[in-house]
Amino acid sequence: MGRRALWNSCISCHGRTALRSGNLAGKAVVVLASGAALAHLLLAARTSDPLPSWNEGAAKQAILKFVADVTAPDSPSFVPANQRIATFDNDGTLWVEQPMYTEMAFSIARARSLASSHPEWRNRQPFKAAIEGDRNGLADAGERGAVELLLATHSGLTSEDFATAVTSWIAHAEHPRFHRLYTRCVYQPMLEVISYLQANEFKTYIVSGGTLEFMRPWVERTYGIPPEQTIGSSIQTEFQSLDARPVLMQLPRLEFVDDKAGKPVAIGKFIGRRPIASFGNSDGDQQMLEWTAAGTGSHLMLVVHHTDQQREYAYDRNSPVGTLDKLLTEAEAKAWIVVNMKLDWKTIFPI
């Protein structure tokens, strides 16, 4: 997810087209995958075909071979379990990122819900555009406006209260095209990869440009990845006492942007081990995959290439959202795994 200032992704880098296409606020979106579904995936990961939603082909075989090589004790490529680290980008790698990032849709919806408490927003951009559903106005506000909207809708709450707001929204919000909850717009083949790795004693992490404050309330139920293994851009917080109760208050300032070169930095700081497998889909993930590839021993780098306009979306080098240009060139040159969504995946979303 390419966001130099996080929402650079939505307005500047991935800008105007995303904001001018589709339902701006969307109808809310995301269902939290049940424990039974995740258990089913874990069971499938131990069967003869742990990746049933993948078509037979080079991509599927490369994943299976890599896992077999690094987990067999007698293999020259064997990696001890405590060193089996896999990192996944979120937007566009684990769930849909078109026509705009889900967190942007959340920020717009939240601005509308808070409008009555902020009458000054009615005549101030980018809030006026968000409240009125003015896609052109939001696009014209640019990167600075997008960041302002993000900070205004993510701050002034305790971390617990913000998590409650996210959980409430994501439980009902729907994708504007697919009319299903955002947590049902996750990629079934990638859920199987996560479960397959976990069944083989990999520790799986999300490393995303989205904020960890937005992701952590729902990722565990959706992906089976706990919040402490979710790394993202972050809002600055401050320890305070509220009604004699200690709280973490979210402030209107970005603390860290987990994108591009920021991803290896975050991996080093919060994981402390270089991954042996990394999964991404855009130029914002390039440095994470390069960092993985630079390690010793066996490693796997996988790029999800969106090629299926009928079942999802088709985009790459010229897309205003999730641009896949430099990473695609590098992946092809270095023979990293490039997943052709249309050809490699039997299904896109969970049934």
Secondary structure, DSSP 8 states (H G I E B T S, - for coil): ---TTSGGGTTTTTHHHHHHSS-SS-B-------HHHHHHHHHHHTSS-S-TTB-SSHHHHHHHHHHHHHH-TTSTT---GGG-EEEE--BTTTB---SS-HHHHHHHHHHHHHGGG-GGGGGSTTHHHHHHT-HHHHHHHHHHHHHHHHHHHHSSSBHHHHHHHHHHHHTT-B-TTT-SBGGGSB-HHHHHHHHHHHHTT-EEEEEEEEEHHHHTTTHHHHHS--GGGEEEEEEEEEEEEETTEEEEEEEEEEEE--STTHHHHHHHHHT-S--SEEEE-SGGGHHHHHHHHTSSS--EEEEEE-B-TTTS-B--TT-SSS--SHHHHHHHHTT-EEEEHHHHBS-SS--
